[in-house]
């Protein structure tokens, strides 16, 4: 079996912390990316006034 983290430094506390946070977020939303994205879209709606446009970009954000 190939370790998907084989290039990561073993015992790196920063990497371990990021992975633990990622796992906790995944568990909070039942490891369902669609539920997580829906939650993030709700947060975007609450902070719609804080969205900025950068010069030279063509993307539009619907609030």
PADREN-345834 format. One record per residue (C-alpha): x, y, z; chain; residue number from 1; residue in one letter. Coordinates in pm, 1 decimal, decimal comma. Last residue first. Layout:
@east X north Y up Z chain A resi NUM resn A
...
# end
This chain:
@east -2435,8 north 3781,6 up -354,1 chain A resi 63 resn X
@east -2331,2 north 3683,0 up -703,9 chain A resi 62 resn X
@east -1956,0 north 3710,2 up -746,7 chain A resi 61 resn X
@east -1811,3 north 3813,6 up -1080,6 chain A resi 60 resn X
@east -1481,4 north 3697,9 up -1224,2 chain A resi 59 resn X
@east -1312,0 north 3909,9 up -1489,1 chain A resi 58 resn X
@east -1003,9 north 4011,1 up -1296,4 chain A resi 57 resn X
@east -778,9 north 4295,9 up -1408,4 chain A resi 56 resn X
@east -820,6 north 4506,4 up -1097,0 chain A resi 55 resn X
@east -921,6 north 4298,7 up -795,5 chain A resi 54 resn X
@east -1280,8 north 4292,8 up -685,4 chain A resi 53 resn X
@east -1358,6 north 4287,0 up -317,3 chain A resi 52 resn X
@east -1611,0 north 4089,0 up -116,4 chain A resi 51 resn X
@east -1669,2 north 4236,4 up 228,8 chain A resi 50 resn X
@east -2031,2 north 4330,8 up 166,9 chain A resi 49 resn X
@east -2119,7 north 3966,1 up 97,2 chain A resi 48 resn X
@east -2016,3 north 3863,3 up 448,8 chain A resi 47 resn X
@east -2331,5 north 3682,4 up 556,6 chain A resi 46 resn X
@east -2383,6 north 3546,0 up 204,4 chain A resi 45 resn X
@east -2027,6 north 3407,9 up 196,1 chain A resi 44 resn X
@east -2096,5 north 3224,3 up 524,3 chain A resi 43 resn X
@east -2398,9 north 3056,3 up 367,8 chain A resi 42 resn X
@east -2187,4 north 2956,4 up 66,3 chain A resi 41 resn X
@east -1930,2 north 2803,1 up 304,6 chain A resi 40 resn X
@east -2199,3 north 2590,6 up 470,4 chain A resi 39 resn X
@east -2321,7 north 2473,3 up 130,3 chain A resi 38 resn X
@east -1962,4 north 2386,7 up 39,0 chain A resi 37 resn X
@east -1923,5 north 2175,0 up 354,2 chain A resi 36 resn X
@east -2249,5 north 1992,2 up 289,0 chain A resi 35 resn X
@east -2141,8 north 1920,5 up -70,9 chain A resi 34 resn X
@east -1797,5 north 1802,2 up 42,8 chain A resi 33 resn X
@east -1957,5 north 1536,3 up 261,5 chain A resi 32 resn X
@east -1709,2 north 1397,5 up 515,0 chain A resi 31 resn X
@east -2001,8 north 1399,8 up 759,7 chain A resi 30 resn X
@east -1983,8 north 1778,5 up 780,8 chain A resi 29 resn X
@east -1825,1 north 1796,8 up 1127,1 chain A resi 28 resn X
@east -1616,4 north 1488,0 up 1044,6 chain A resi 27 resn X
@east -1452,6 north 1664,0 up 751,7 chain A resi 26 resn X
@east -1382,9 north 1972,6 up 960,9 chain A resi 25 resn X
@east -1223,1 north 1757,3 up 1231,5 chain A resi 24 resn X
@east -1014,5 north 1566,9 up 973,7 chain A resi 23 resn X
@east -886,3 north 1888,8 up 816,9 chain A resi 22 resn X
@east -802,5 north 2026,7 up 1162,8 chain A resi 21 resn X
@east -609,4 north 1710,2 up 1250,4 chain A resi 20 resn X
@east -426,6 north 1718,8 up 915,0 chain A resi 19 resn X
@east -327,2 north 2082,1 up 964,0 chain A resi 18 resn X
@east -202,7 north 2008,5 up 1316,7 chain A resi 17 resn X
@east 2,3 north 1706,8 up 1204,8 chain A resi 16 resn X
@east 158,4 north 1911,8 up 925,0 chain A resi 15 resn X
@east 254,3 north 2182,9 up 1174,0 chain A resi 14 resn X
@east 387,4 north 1930,2 up 1425,6 chain A resi 13 resn X
@east 612,6 north 1753,1 up 1173,7 chain A resi 12 resn X
@east 626,8 north 1397,0 up 1310,2 chain A resi 11 resn X
@east 739,4 north 1241,9 up 986,0 chain A resi 10 resn X
@east 817,8 north 1502,7 up 719,8 chain A resi 9 resn X
@east 566,8 north 1469,1 up 441,8 chain A resi 8 resn X
@east 671,5 north 1293,8 up 119,0 chain A resi 7 resn X
@east 503,4 north 961,7 up 211,5 chain A resi 6 resn X
@east 169,0 north 1127,0 up 286,2 chain A resi 5 resn X
@east -39,4 north 916,3 up 46,9 chain A resi 4 resn X
@east 130,4 north 605,2 up 187,3 chain A resi 3 resn X
@east 130,3 north 346,6 up -90,1 chain A resi 2 resn X
@east 0,0 north 0,0 up 0,0 chain A resi 1 resn X
# end
